[in-house]
Amino acid sequence: MSTRTSLHRAGPDDHAILARLVADFHAEEQIDTDERHRQRGMRPLLEGSPHGEFFLLGPKRAPAGYALVCYGWSLEYGGLDAYLDEFYLRPGVRNRGIGSDALHAIAQYLTAKGALALALEVDFDNEAALHTYTKLGFVARGRYGLMVRTLT
């Protein structure tokens, strides 16, 4: 992956630093999770589950943030698709191009992996994120909106 921002697939050895970043992101976004809940979701992915993978952004020992990509299958897009479930940059490193570089590298990685589409969810009040995602080629799906039903 050629980009100014290095991207590292996270594994079990990255658990501690990633757990802190995820907790910071969830606190900032007011996502109601606790440590046990986050661990249940993180562990399988760090141990090689085919359902998704974490990436550390920037230096591996002191990452600027992380991304979580999850995988699915779409008849509409003709095969493997990906969903950017979480994307976080520490506040002190935002607005430096790191996020755009990382998203570009992730898109390249996913293309090489055979993914045909990358989706994400964005708060429409977050103008900076909307601008960045639009600049990178993401488009709103018009009359479609994400709906969720939790099953547990």
CNS distance restraints for C-alpha pairs under 8 A (distance, minus, plus):
assign (resid   1 and name CA) (resid   7 and name CA) 7.73 0.50 0.50
assign (resid   1 and name CA) (resid 105 and name CA) 5.88 0.50 0.50
assign (resid   1 and name CA) (resid 108 and name CA) 7.09 0.50 0.50
assign (resid   1 and name CA) (resid 109 and name CA) 6.82 0.50 0.50
assign (resid   2 and name CA) (resid 105 and name CA) 6.94 0.50 0.50
assign (resid   3 and name CA) (resid 101 and name CA) 6.08 0.50 0.50
assign (resid   3 and name CA) (resid 102 and name CA) 7.44 0.50 0.50
assign (resid   3 and name CA) (resid 104 and name CA) 7.85 0.50 0.50
assign (resid   3 and name CA) (resid 105 and name CA) 6.27 0.50 0.50
assign (resid   4 and name CA) (resid  98 and name CA) 7.78 0.50 0.50
assign (resid   4 and name CA) (resid 101 and name CA) 6.50 0.50 0.50
assign (resid   5 and name CA) (resid  57 and name CA) 6.72 0.50 0.50
assign (resid   5 and name CA) (resid  58 and name CA) 5.45 0.50 0.50
assign (resid   5 and name CA) (resid  98 and name CA) 5.88 0.50 0.50
assign (resid   5 and name CA) (resid 101 and name CA) 5.80 0.50 0.50
assign (resid   5 and name CA) (resid 102 and name CA) 5.95 0.50 0.50
assign (resid   6 and name CA) (resid  57 and name CA) 6.00 0.50 0.50
assign (resid   6 and name CA) (resid  58 and name CA) 4.79 0.50 0.50
assign (resid   6 and name CA) (resid  59 and name CA) 6.76 0.50 0.50
assign (resid   6 and name CA) (resid 102 and name CA) 7.46 0.50 0.50
assign (resid   7 and name CA) (resid  55 and name CA) 6.19 0.50 0.50
assign (resid   7 and name CA) (resid  56 and name CA) 5.81 0.50 0.50
assign (resid   7 and name CA) (resid  57 and name CA) 4.96 0.50 0.50
assign (resid   7 and name CA) (resid  58 and name CA) 6.13 0.50 0.50
assign (resid   7 and name CA) (resid 102 and name CA) 6.86 0.50 0.50
assign (resid   7 and name CA) (resid 105 and name CA) 7.49 0.50 0.50
assign (resid   8 and name CA) (resid  55 and name CA) 5.28 0.50 0.50
assign (resid   8 and name CA) (resid  56 and name CA) 5.14 0.50 0.50
assign (resid   8 and name CA) (resid  57 and name CA) 6.68 0.50 0.50
assign (resid   8 and name CA) (resid  58 and name CA) 7.91 0.50 0.50
assign (resid   8 and name CA) (resid  60 and name CA) 6.83 0.50 0.50
assign (resid   9 and name CA) (resid  53 and name CA) 7.05 0.50 0.50
assign (resid   9 and name CA) (resid  54 and name CA) 5.93 0.50 0.50
assign (resid   9 and name CA) (resid  55 and name CA) 4.48 0.50 0.50
assign (resid   9 and name CA) (resid  56 and name CA) 6.41 0.50 0.50
assign (resid  10 and name CA) (resid  14 and name CA) 5.77 0.50 0.50
assign (resid  10 and name CA) (resid  15 and name CA) 7.89 0.50 0.50
assign (resid  10 and name CA) (resid  46 and name CA) 6.39 0.50 0.50
assign (resid  10 and name CA) (resid  53 and name CA) 7.30 0.50 0.50
assign (resid  10 and name CA) (resid  54 and name CA) 5.30 0.50 0.50
assign (resid  10 and name CA) (resid  55 and name CA) 5.28 0.50 0.50
assign (resid  10 and name CA) (resid  56 and name CA) 6.17 0.50 0.50
assign (resid  11 and name CA) (resid  15 and name CA) 7.03 0.50 0.50
assign (resid  11 and name CA) (resid  46 and name CA) 4.61 0.50 0.50
assign (resid  11 and name CA) (resid  47 and name CA) 6.38 0.50 0.50
assign (resid  11 and name CA) (resid  48 and name CA) 7.71 0.50 0.50
assign (resid  11 and name CA) (resid  54 and name CA) 7.88 0.50 0.50
assign (resid  12 and name CA) (resid  43 and name CA) 7.75 0.50 0.50
assign (resid  12 and name CA) (resid  46 and name CA) 5.21 0.50 0.50
assign (resid  12 and name CA) (resid  47 and name CA) 5.98 0.50 0.50
assign (resid  14 and name CA) (resid  18 and name CA) 6.05 0.50 0.50
assign (resid  15 and name CA) (resid  19 and name CA) 5.87 0.50 0.50
assign (resid  15 and name CA) (resid  46 and name CA) 7.42 0.50 0.50
assign (resid  16 and name CA) (resid  20 and name CA) 6.50 0.50 0.50
assign (resid  17 and name CA) (resid  21 and name CA) 6.43 0.50 0.50
assign (resid  18 and name CA) (resid  22 and name CA) 6.07 0.50 0.50
assign (resid  18 and name CA) (resid  56 and name CA) 7.75 0.50 0.50
assign (resid  18 and name CA) (resid  66 and name CA) 7.46 0.50 0.50
assign (resid  19 and name CA) (resid  23 and name CA) 6.12 0.50 0.50
assign (resid  19 and name CA) (resid  38 and name CA) 7.88 0.50 0.50
assign (resid  19 and name CA) (resid  39 and name CA) 7.85 0.50 0.50
assign (resid  20 and name CA) (resid  24 and name CA) 6.17 0.50 0.50
assign (resid  21 and name CA) (resid  25 and name CA) 6.18 0.50 0.50
assign (resid  21 and name CA) (resid  65 and name CA) 6.70 0.50 0.50
assign (resid  21 and name CA) (resid  66 and name CA) 7.27 0.50 0.50
assign (resid  21 and name CA) (resid  88 and name CA) 7.78 0.50 0.50
assign (resid  22 and name CA) (resid  26 and name CA) 6.10 0.50 0.50
assign (resid  22 and name CA) (resid  38 and name CA) 7.93 0.50 0.50
assign (resid  23 and name CA) (resid  27 and name CA) 6.10 0.50 0.50
assign (resid  23 and name CA) (resid  35 and name CA) 7.78 0.50 0.50
assign (resid  24 and name CA) (resid  28 and name CA) 6.14 0.50 0.50
assign (resid  25 and name CA) (resid  29 and name CA) 6.10 0.50 0.50
assign (resid  25 and name CA) (resid  88 and name CA) 6.25 0.50 0.50
assign (resid  26 and name CA) (resid  30 and name CA) 5.69 0.50 0.50
assign (resid  26 and name CA) (resid  31 and name CA) 4.74 0.50 0.50
assign (resid  26 and name CA) (resid  32 and name CA) 7.17 0.50 0.50
assign (resid  26 and name CA) (resid  33 and name CA) 7.21 0.50 0.50
assign (resid  27 and name CA) (resid  31 and name CA) 6.31 0.50 0.50
assign (resid  27 and name CA) (resid  32 and name CA) 7.90 0.50 0.50
assign (resid  33 and name CA) (resid  37 and name CA) 6.00 0.50 0.50
assign (resid  33 and name CA) (resid  38 and name CA) 6.58 0.50 0.50
assign (resid  34 and name CA) (resid  38 and name CA) 6.28 0.50 0.50
assign (resid  35 and name CA) (resid  39 and name CA) 6.09 0.50 0.50
assign (resid  36 and name CA) (resid  40 and name CA) 6.26 0.50 0.50
assign (resid  37 and name CA) (resid  41 and name CA) 6.57 0.50 0.50
assign (resid  38 and name CA) (resid  42 and name CA) 6.04 0.50 0.50
assign (resid  39 and name CA) (resid  43 and name CA) 5.75 0.50 0.50
assign (resid  40 and name CA) (resid  44 and name CA) 7.54 0.50 0.50
assign (resid  41 and name CA) (resid  45 and name CA) 7.46 0.50 0.50
assign (resid  42 and name CA) (resid  46 and name CA) 6.28 0.50 0.50
assign (resid  43 and name CA) (resid  47 and name CA) 6.16 0.50 0.50
assign (resid  44 and name CA) (resid  48 and name CA) 6.45 0.50 0.50
assign (resid  44 and name CA) (resid  49 and name CA) 5.44 0.50 0.50
assign (resid  45 and name CA) (resid  49 and name CA) 4.84 0.50 0.50
assign (resid  45 and name CA) (resid  50 and name CA) 7.50 0.50 0.50
assign (resid  45 and name CA) (resid  51 and name CA) 7.15 0.50 0.50
assign (resid  45 and name CA) (resid  52 and name CA) 5.94 0.50 0.50
assign (resid  45 and name CA) (resid  53 and name CA) 5.61 0.50 0.50
assign (resid  45 and name CA) (resid  54 and name CA) 7.18 0.50 0.50
assign (resid  46 and name CA) (resid  53 and name CA) 6.95 0.50 0.50
assign (resid  46 and name CA) (resid  54 and name CA) 7.11 0.50 0.50
assign (resid  48 and name CA) (resid  53 and name CA) 7.72 0.50 0.50
assign (resid  49 and name CA) (resid  53 and name CA) 7.75 0.50 0.50
assign (resid  50 and name CA) (resid  71 and name CA) 7.76 0.50 0.50
assign (resid  51 and name CA) (resid  70 and name CA) 5.64 0.50 0.50
assign (resid  51 and name CA) (resid  71 and name CA) 5.33 0.50 0.50
assign (resid  51 and name CA) (resid  72 and name CA) 7.55 0.50 0.50
assign (resid  52 and name CA) (resid  68 and name CA) 7.11 0.50 0.50
assign (resid  52 and name CA) (resid  69 and name CA) 5.37 0.50 0.50
assign (resid  52 and name CA) (resid  70 and name CA) 3.92 0.50 0.50
assign (resid  52 and name CA) (resid  71 and name CA) 5.60 0.50 0.50
assign (resid  53 and name CA) (resid  68 and name CA) 5.86 0.50 0.50
assign (resid  53 and name CA) (resid  69 and name CA) 5.52 0.50 0.50
assign (resid  53 and name CA) (resid  70 and name CA) 6.54 0.50 0.50
assign (resid  54 and name CA) (resid  66 and name CA) 6.94 0.50 0.50
assign (resid  54 and name CA) (resid  67 and name CA) 5.70 0.50 0.50
assign (resid  54 and name CA) (resid  68 and name CA) 4.50 0.50 0.50
assign (resid  54 and name CA) (resid  69 and name CA) 6.43 0.50 0.50
assign (resid  55 and name CA) (resid  66 and name CA) 5.46 0.50 0.50
assign (resid  55 and name CA) (resid  67 and name CA) 5.14 0.50 0.50
assign (resid  55 and name CA) (resid  68 and name CA) 6.41 0.50 0.50
assign (resid  56 and name CA) (resid  60 and name CA) 6.49 0.50 0.50
assign (resid  56 and name CA) (resid  63 and name CA) 5.97 0.50 0.50
assign (resid  56 and name CA) (resid  64 and name CA) 7.65 0.50 0.50
assign (resid  56 and name CA) (resid  65 and name CA) 6.08 0.50 0.50
assign (resid  56 and name CA) (resid  66 and name CA) 4.50 0.50 0.50
assign (resid  56 and name CA) (resid  67 and name CA) 6.65 0.50 0.50
assign (resid  57 and name CA) (resid  63 and name CA) 5.44 0.50 0.50
assign (resid  57 and name CA) (resid  64 and name CA) 5.55 0.50 0.50
assign (resid  57 and name CA) (resid  65 and name CA) 5.14 0.50 0.50
assign (resid  57 and name CA) (resid  66 and name CA) 5.32 0.50 0.50
assign (resid  57 and name CA) (resid  67 and name CA) 7.46 0.50 0.50
assign (resid  57 and name CA) (resid 102 and name CA) 6.77 0.50 0.50
assign (resid  58 and name CA) (resid  62 and name CA) 7.48 0.50 0.50
assign (resid  58 and name CA) (resid  63 and name CA) 4.94 0.50 0.50
assign (resid  58 and name CA) (resid  64 and name CA) 5.45 0.50 0.50
assign (resid  58 and name CA) (resid  65 and name CA) 7.33 0.50 0.50
assign (resid  59 and name CA) (resid  63 and name CA) 4.91 0.50 0.50
assign (resid  59 and name CA) (resid  64 and name CA) 7.27 0.50 0.50
assign (resid  64 and name CA) (resid  89 and name CA) 5.69 0.50 0.50
assign (resid  64 and name CA) (resid  90 and name CA) 5.74 0.50 0.50
assign (resid  64 and name CA) (resid  93 and name CA) 6.65 0.50 0.50
assign (resid  65 and name CA) (resid  87 and name CA) 7.65 0.50 0.50
assign (resid  65 and name CA) (resid  88 and name CA) 5.21 0.50 0.50
assign (resid  65 and name CA) (resid  89 and name CA) 4.21 0.50 0.50
assign (resid  65 and name CA) (resid  90 and name CA) 5.76 0.50 0.50
assign (resid  66 and name CA) (resid  86 and name CA) 7.83 0.50 0.50
assign (resid  66 and name CA) (resid  87 and name CA) 5.93 0.50 0.50
assign (resid  66 and name CA) (resid  88 and name CA) 5.42 0.50 0.50
assign (resid  66 and name CA) (resid  89 and name CA) 6.72 0.50 0.50
assign (resid  67 and name CA) (resid  84 and name CA) 7.18 0.50 0.50
assign (resid  67 and name CA) (resid  85 and name CA) 7.70 0.50 0.50
assign (resid  67 and name CA) (resid  86 and name CA) 5.54 0.50 0.50
assign (resid  67 and name CA) (resid  87 and name CA) 4.39 0.50 0.50
assign (resid  67 and name CA) (resid  88 and name CA) 6.40 0.50 0.50
assign (resid  68 and name CA) (resid  84 and name CA) 5.95 0.50 0.50
assign (resid  68 and name CA) (resid  85 and name CA) 5.51 0.50 0.50
assign (resid  68 and name CA) (resid  86 and name CA) 5.02 0.50 0.50
assign (resid  68 and name CA) (resid  87 and name CA) 6.45 0.50 0.50
assign (resid  69 and name CA) (resid  82 and name CA) 6.40 0.50 0.50
assign (resid  69 and name CA) (resid  83 and name CA) 5.56 0.50 0.50
assign (resid  69 and name CA) (resid  84 and name CA) 4.63 0.50 0.50
assign (resid  69 and name CA) (resid  85 and name CA) 5.76 0.50 0.50
assign (resid  69 and name CA) (resid  86 and name CA) 7.30 0.50 0.50
assign (resid  70 and name CA) (resid  82 and name CA) 5.61 0.50 0.50
assign (resid  70 and name CA) (resid  83 and name CA) 5.18 0.50 0.50
assign (resid  70 and name CA) (resid  84 and name CA) 6.52 0.50 0.50
assign (resid  70 and name CA) (resid  85 and name CA) 6.51 0.50 0.50
assign (resid  71 and name CA) (resid  80 and name CA) 7.10 0.50 0.50
assign (resid  71 and name CA) (resid  81 and name CA) 5.91 0.50 0.50
assign (resid  71 and name CA) (resid  82 and name CA) 4.58 0.50 0.50
assign (resid  71 and name CA) (resid  83 and name CA) 6.31 0.50 0.50
assign (resid  72 and name CA) (resid  80 and name CA) 5.99 0.50 0.50
assign (resid  72 and name CA) (resid  81 and name CA) 5.30 0.50 0.50
assign (resid  72 and name CA) (resid  82 and name CA) 6.10 0.50 0.50
assign (resid  72 and name CA) (resid  83 and name CA) 7.80 0.50 0.50
assign (resid  73 and name CA) (resid  78 and name CA) 7.98 0.50 0.50
assign (resid  73 and name CA) (resid  79 and name CA) 5.30 0.50 0.50
assign (resid  73 and name CA) (resid  80 and name CA) 4.64 0.50 0.50
assign (resid  73 and name CA) (resid  81 and name CA) 5.46 0.50 0.50
assign (resid  74 and name CA) (resid  78 and name CA) 5.88 0.50 0.50
assign (resid  74 and name CA) (resid  79 and name CA) 5.20 0.50 0.50
assign (resid  74 and name CA) (resid  80 and name CA) 6.28 0.50 0.50
assign (resid  74 and name CA) (resid  81 and name CA) 6.14 0.50 0.50
assign (resid  75 and name CA) (resid  79 and name CA) 6.06 0.50 0.50
assign (resid  77 and name CA) (resid  81 and name CA) 7.42 0.50 0.50
assign (resid  77 and name CA) (resid 116 and name CA) 6.38 0.50 0.50
assign (resid  77 and name CA) (resid 117 and name CA) 6.72 0.50 0.50
assign (resid  78 and name CA) (resid 116 and name CA) 7.25 0.50 0.50
assign (resid  79 and name CA) (resid 115 and name CA) 7.28 0.50 0.50
assign (resid  79 and name CA) (resid 116 and name CA) 6.64 0.50 0.50
assign (resid  80 and name CA) (resid 114 and name CA) 6.73 0.50 0.50
assign (resid  80 and name CA) (resid 115 and name CA) 4.79 0.50 0.50
assign (resid  80 and name CA) (resid 116 and name CA) 5.94 0.50 0.50
assign (resid  80 and name CA) (resid 117 and name CA) 7.50 0.50 0.50
assign (resid  81 and name CA) (resid 115 and name CA) 5.06 0.50 0.50
assign (resid  81 and name CA) (resid 116 and name CA) 5.52 0.50 0.50
assign (resid  81 and name CA) (resid 117 and name CA) 4.91 0.50 0.50
assign (resid  81 and name CA) (resid 118 and name CA) 6.10 0.50 0.50
assign (resid  81 and name CA) (resid 119 and name CA) 7.99 0.50 0.50
assign (resid  82 and name CA) (resid 110 and name CA) 7.75 0.50 0.50
assign (resid  82 and name CA) (resid 115 and name CA) 6.55 0.50 0.50
assign (resid  82 and name CA) (resid 116 and name CA) 7.92 0.50 0.50
assign (resid  82 and name CA) (resid 117 and name CA) 6.13 0.50 0.50
assign (resid  82 and name CA) (resid 118 and name CA) 4.76 0.50 0.50
assign (resid  82 and name CA) (resid 119 and name CA) 6.33 0.50 0.50
assign (resid  83 and name CA) (resid 118 and name CA) 5.53 0.50 0.50
assign (resid  83 and name CA) (resid 119 and name CA) 4.72 0.50 0.50
assign (resid  83 and name CA) (resid 120 and name CA) 5.67 0.50 0.50
assign (resid  84 and name CA) (resid 118 and name CA) 6.98 0.50 0.50
assign (resid  84 and name CA) (resid 119 and name CA) 6.10 0.50 0.50
assign (resid  84 and name CA) (resid 120 and name CA) 4.96 0.50 0.50
assign (resid  84 and name CA) (resid 121 and name CA) 7.70 0.50 0.50
assign (resid  85 and name CA) (resid 120 and name CA) 6.58 0.50 0.50
assign (resid  85 and name CA) (resid 121 and name CA) 7.60 0.50 0.50
assign (resid  89 and name CA) (resid  93 and name CA) 6.73 0.50 0.50
assign (resid  89 and name CA) (resid  94 and name CA) 6.33 0.50 0.50
assign (resid  89 and name CA) (resid  99 and name CA) 7.17 0.50 0.50
assign (resid  90 and name CA) (resid  94 and name CA) 6.76 0.50 0.50
assign (resid  93 and name CA) (resid  98 and name CA) 7.64 0.50 0.50
assign (resid  94 and name CA) (resid  98 and name CA) 7.19 0.50 0.50
assign (resid  94 and name CA) (resid  99 and name CA) 7.48 0.50 0.50
assign (resid  95 and name CA) (resid  99 and name CA) 7.94 0.50 0.50
assign (resid  97 and name CA) (resid 101 and name CA) 6.08 0.50 0.50
assign (resid  98 and name CA) (resid 102 and name CA) 6.02 0.50 0.50
assign (resid  99 and name CA) (resid 103 and name CA) 6.10 0.50 0.50
assign (resid 100 and name CA) (resid 104 and name CA) 6.13 0.50 0.50
assign (resid 100 and name CA) (resid 132 and name CA) 6.87 0.50 0.50
assign (resid 100 and name CA) (resid 136 and name CA) 7.38 0.50 0.50
assign (resid 101 and name CA) (resid 105 and name CA) 6.21 0.50 0.50
assign (resid 102 and name CA) (resid 106 and name CA) 6.07 0.50 0.50
assign (resid 103 and name CA) (resid 107 and name CA) 6.10 0.50 0.50
assign (resid 104 and name CA) (resid 108 and name CA) 6.32 0.50 0.50
assign (resid 104 and name CA) (resid 136 and name CA) 7.48 0.50 0.50
assign (resid 105 and name CA) (resid 109 and name CA) 6.14 0.50 0.50
assign (resid 106 and name CA) (resid 110 and name CA) 6.08 0.50 0.50
assign (resid 107 and name CA) (resid 111 and name CA) 6.08 0.50 0.50
assign (resid 107 and name CA) (resid 118 and name CA) 7.46 0.50 0.50
assign (resid 108 and name CA) (resid 112 and name CA) 6.26 0.50 0.50
assign (resid 109 and name CA) (resid 113 and name CA) 6.25 0.50 0.50
assign (resid 110 and name CA) (resid 114 and name CA) 6.31 0.50 0.50
assign (resid 110 and name CA) (resid 115 and name CA) 5.30 0.50 0.50
assign (resid 111 and name CA) (resid 115 and name CA) 5.23 0.50 0.50
assign (resid 111 and name CA) (resid 116 and name CA) 6.75 0.50 0.50
assign (resid 119 and name CA) (resid 138 and name CA) 7.85 0.50 0.50
assign (resid 121 and name CA) (resid 146 and name CA) 7.89 0.50 0.50
assign (resid 122 and name CA) (resid 126 and name CA) 7.47 0.50 0.50
assign (resid 122 and name CA) (resid 129 and name CA) 7.26 0.50 0.50
assign (resid 122 and name CA) (resid 130 and name CA) 7.10 0.50 0.50
assign (resid 123 and name CA) (resid 130 and name CA) 7.99 0.50 0.50
assign (resid 124 and name CA) (resid 130 and name CA) 6.85 0.50 0.50
assign (resid 126 and name CA) (resid 130 and name CA) 6.27 0.50 0.50
assign (resid 127 and name CA) (resid 131 and name CA) 6.02 0.50 0.50
assign (resid 128 and name CA) (resid 132 and name CA) 6.25 0.50 0.50
assign (resid 129 and name CA) (resid 133 and name CA) 6.04 0.50 0.50
assign (resid 130 and name CA) (resid 134 and name CA) 5.98 0.50 0.50
assign (resid 131 and name CA) (resid 135 and name CA) 6.05 0.50 0.50
assign (resid 132 and name CA) (resid 136 and name CA) 6.27 0.50 0.50
assign (resid 133 and name CA) (resid 137 and name CA) 6.49 0.50 0.50
assign (resid 133 and name CA) (resid 138 and name CA) 5.37 0.50 0.50
assign (resid 133 and name CA) (resid 139 and name CA) 7.90 0.50 0.50
assign (resid 134 and name CA) (resid 138 and name CA) 4.98 0.50 0.50
assign (resid 134 and name CA) (resid 139 and name CA) 6.22 0.50 0.50
assign (resid 141 and name CA) (resid 145 and name CA) 7.42 0.50 0.50
